[in-house]
């Protein structure tokens, strides 16, 4: 008897629905997973939905979405025979780890869930690894001062990881809910950019030294935010800004380079680390670890270990937990009221 799965889907008019279909069989190098929880990514998954609703096109066929979930293995593709059914795994990847009751995910995009870590916590895997990759690109050092611009899910976790790396962290946003959560999870100085002067706050926070690094963790037009960040970076005696800026959100920045940006290092941070979108790697082939230490799977494992140890707090980022069938209302809340929700967990009923 064919396995039927439910899944959340988005149509061309920006409406979210829950559909059903026959679940595919796992291909070679894939695991069939019974999903227990998935996490909605408000920016990547829902960022353009509001505009689409204001200028709707043809609804078309609803498209499944989502890229991070957690559950247990119930089926094995060829080449995965050594993995036991019932193993708890965190899964990631567009097209592989959707908001659905079942999914087929490549083995290297699946990570064992450590003891004591819940499915809800493990569902943060993809965005947690994205945050970790952004922090690695920024290369924080003990005692440095950092700013995280945008305290959505990625920004929140990046701020925590910077703090774990020994940096002193400011978080900039304009939504009180996000600033409150950042304070609760250890950000040293949350800053409401709509109410406070960032230059004054940064000078006081850094004791006059200036900021060593920043992470831009939001998408869309970011030129003014980028300019504000450059304005608080440390400055050398010859008047040139110095430091490192890692951009992990899909930000659009217009800036004057060379003398216009001093000697800043602007670094793009792509996704979760090496391996993701390499189909051979995803389905079981690995890179030599001595040359490629922090691939996607390693980053996933490290994030789950930090969650297990209580050093990366994702529970405080969860604002809503609802059944998968209520995905339309839960996602609408994220789209229409970002001041009321952030981490939304969808839980399939089987």
HELIX and SHEET records of a PDB file:
HELIX    1   1 UNK A   42  UNK A   46  1                                   5    
HELIX    2   2 UNK A   49  UNK A   54  1                                   6    
HELIX    3   3 UNK A  107  UNK A  109  5                                   3    
HELIX    4   4 UNK A  119  UNK A  122  1                                   4    
HELIX    5   5 UNK A  125  UNK A  138  1                                  14    
HELIX    6   6 UNK A  153  UNK A  164  1                                  12    
HELIX    7   7 UNK A  176  UNK A  184  1                                   9    
HELIX    8   8 UNK A  198  UNK A  205  1                                   8    
HELIX    9   9 UNK A  223  UNK A  230  1                                   8    
HELIX   10  10 UNK A  258  UNK A  261  5                                   4    
HELIX   11  11 UNK A  279  UNK A  282  1                                   4    
HELIX   12  12 UNK A  296  UNK A  308  1                                  13    
HELIX   13  13 UNK A  315  UNK A  317  5                                   3    
HELIX   14  14 UNK A  324  UNK A  326  5                                   3    
HELIX   15  15 UNK A  327  UNK A  336  1                                  10    
SHEET    1   A 3 UNK A  16  UNK A  22  0                                        
SHEET    2   A 3 UNK A   4  UNK A  10 -1                                        
SHEET    3   A 3 UNK A  63  UNK A  64 -1                                        
SHEET    1   B 5 UNK A 102  UNK A 106  0                                        
SHEET    2   B 5 UNK A  30  UNK A  39 -1                                        
SHEET    3   B 5 UNK A  68  UNK A  76 -1                                        
SHEET    4   B 5 UNK A  88  UNK A  92 -1                                        
SHEET    5   B 5 UNK A 110  UNK A 112 -1                                        
SHEET    1   C 4 UNK A 102  UNK A 106  0                                        
SHEET    2   C 4 UNK A  30  UNK A  39 -1                                        
SHEET    3   C 4 UNK A 343  UNK A 347 -1                                        
SHEET    4   C 4 UNK A 318  UNK A 323  1                                        
SHEET    1   D 6 UNK A 189  UNK A 192  0                                        
SHEET    2   D 6 UNK A 168  UNK A 173  1                                        
SHEET    3   D 6 UNK A 145  UNK A 149  1                                        
SHEET    4   D 6 UNK A 213  UNK A 216  1                                        
SHEET    5   D 6 UNK A 241  UNK A 247  1                                        
SHEET    6   D 6 UNK A 234  UNK A 235 -1                                        
SHEET    1   E 6 UNK A 189  UNK A 192  0                                        
SHEET    2   E 6 UNK A 168  UNK A 173  1                                        
SHEET    3   E 6 UNK A 145  UNK A 149  1                                        
SHEET    4   E 6 UNK A 213  UNK A 216  1                                        
SHEET    5   E 6 UNK A 241  UNK A 247  1                                        
SHEET    6   E 6 UNK A 263  UNK A 268  1                                        
SHEET    1   F 2 UNK A 220  UNK A 221  0                                        
SHEET    2   F 2 UNK A 251  UNK A 252  1                                        
END                                                                             
